[in-house]
């Protein structure tokens, strides 16, 4: 997450801010480089594999992995690298990630883009067609496998669970910033 940007996790009326680092359809995974203050290519996915939806993170949050909270934004059209999207959280993929024999929580929040004039058609995670949910889960399993990690989904939960994770991520970020 861009540390040069002092952006709160939430905007007006509780809308959540997400910075897109990898757009839907991309084989390239981008990351923000704090030293250079710009996004740079982190890795390329194998041929035939691409991000099924926009992927980004929530500024001013901290997850169990030490990074900003990860978010998948379900949208009909891709955003772009560095794009600020306002979203509504609808759920979370609970998961553990195993890397170098170390197991950590690595949940992925699920959101829908929202603007003052464009309200999402879907309202909650149960409105998302099951094949889309299965595709997301399998994408993260395979994405991590390609990079020598194991991604173990442990369940899907709705908006209330996603909001609790967000509040905890905001608290953790504030504690680290104060300490």
KAHUQUI-V514495 format. One record per run of one state. SS is the DSSP state (helix for helix, strand for strand, loop for the rest). FROM is the first residue (numbers start at 1). TO is the last residue. Records with the same first field share a line. If there is no record, write none. Layout:
# KAHUQUI-V514495
SS=FROM-TO, FROM-TO
This chain:
# KAHUQUI-V514495
loop=1-9, 11-11, 15-15, 23-27, 34-37, 45-53, 58-69, 75-83, 100-101, 106-107, 114-124, 128-129, 147-149, 179-179
strand=10-10, 16-22, 28-33, 38-44, 54-57, 70-74, 84-99, 102-105, 108-113, 150-158
helix=12-14, 125-127, 130-146, 159-178
